[in-house]
Amino acid sequence: MKFTVNRLEFIKSLTDVQRAISTKTTIPILTGLKLKLEARGLTLTGSDADISIETFIPAEDDKAQLQVEEPGQVVLTARIFSEIIKKLPEDVLTLEVTENYQTEILSGNASFSIKGLNAENYPHLPEVTTEDTLNLESDVLKQIIGQTVIAVSTQESRPILTGVHLTIKNGQLSAVATDSHRLSQRKIAIAADNVSYDIIIPGKSLSELSKMIGEDAAQVEVRISENQVLFKFNNTTFYSRLLEGNYPDTDRLIPKDSDTEIDFNASEFLASIERASLLSHAGQNNVVKLALDTENQKATIYSNSPEIGNVEEELKFQRLSGNDIEISFNPDYMKDALRSFGQSTITISFNAPLRPFTLVPSEDQEHFIQLITPVRTY
């Protein structure tokens, strides 16, 4: 096996594939990166059994300057190999595999020799045989991921909550995540009336996928099988296992009506929360309090740290209606939620000091909702 390739283009593919490679795997060969060279191009594969990523560098790609001299395949220790490639001196590198998978890497005056492994022992990638494919706009998919993964649980005690619940039915895609303290739900209409799915994708998989989808990918092809989901874009294929089990019925958690409503500019309110959380983070209890006085049309935010001091700020808002309320919450949950709305105007709806409250875009209250459970203060 022997090829020459542009180093910077090779590093891009290498970086993508490395997202799937873990140093903590129980299968030693999975700490490695598989390289398979054919006349048509070079395939790089990485996997940790949960996520598998395969990316292809075509021989005709002008940027990659790939020259195939002798086809073959090898598995190389990913961490060491990656560090070597990143530190090579020239723009071009040559890789050659000799006897017993000994691998020579040349670039300018630098030459490395590292041990490789037999690629025949590398596990096969999952097979996703379904004929049904969904095509999603890449920027919409990235937005859905960004708006929902913030609410997935990091606690392995309830593995099902570490995923995003994706349902596709009657031409609508719904994505929802909750860690039982907060919830995020996003819905979009899609051109797939005859397709129906109900799956749970690990939040970690979706976070890695989102980082890989670049501006050069217009669409992402999605295929779903019994226990795997496949995302395909440009020359990259991303596989993730699905979580098994029944996701809780989250619709019943979302209040249908409210006693108090206030409209904020999301980025202005975010700035106020960030100021208030400077003190809440310094104290024992990470809590911020919001007081709404509908009669005097006042909204005030407070944070108190007995060890350091307190902060109080009167807030700007567009509309306030309903009953007076004082409510305490975790400012980090609020900041995550507000960032997902960007610059838009949002409506926050409250029922009672200890009942969950919701945040929705004022102009579209149907398709995106964030829910936060208040904190009980004594």
Sequence and secondary structure as in RCSB ss.txt:
>XXXX:A:sequence
MKFTVNRLEFIKSLTDVQRAISTKTTIPILTGLKLKLEARGLTLTGSDADISIETFIPAEDDKAQLQVEEPGQVV
LTARIFSEIIKKLPEDVLTLEVTENYQTEILSGNASFSIKGLNAENYPHLPEVTTEDTLNLESDVLKQIIGQTVI
AVSTQESRPILTGVHLTIKNGQLSAVATDSHRLSQRKIAIAADNVSYDIIIPGKSLSELSKMIGEDAAQVEVRIS
ENQVLFKFNNTTFYSRLLEGNYPDTDRLIPKDSDTEIDFNASEFLASIERASLLSHAGQNNVVKLALDTENQKAT
IYSNSPEIGNVEEELKFQRLSGNDIEISFNPDYMKDALRSFGQSTITISFNAPLRPFTLVPSEDQEHFIQLITPV
RTY
>XXXX:A:secstr
 EEEEEHHHHHHHHHHHHTT  TT SSGGGGEEEEEEETTEEEEEEE SSEEEEEEEETT TTTT EEEE EEEE
EEHHHHHHHHHH SSSEEEEEE GGGEEEEEETTEEEEEEEE GGGS        S  EEEEHHHHHHHHHHHGG
GS   TTSGGGGEEEEEEETTEEEEEEE SSEEEEEEEE S TT  EEEEEEHHHHHHHHHH  TT  EEEEEE 
SSEEEEEETTEEEEEE   S     GGGS S  SEEEEEEHHHHHHHHHHHHHHHTTSSS  EEEEEETTTTEEE
EEEEETTTEEEEEE   SEEEE  EEEEE HHHHHHHHHTTTT EEEEEESSTTS EEEEETT SSSEEEEE   
   
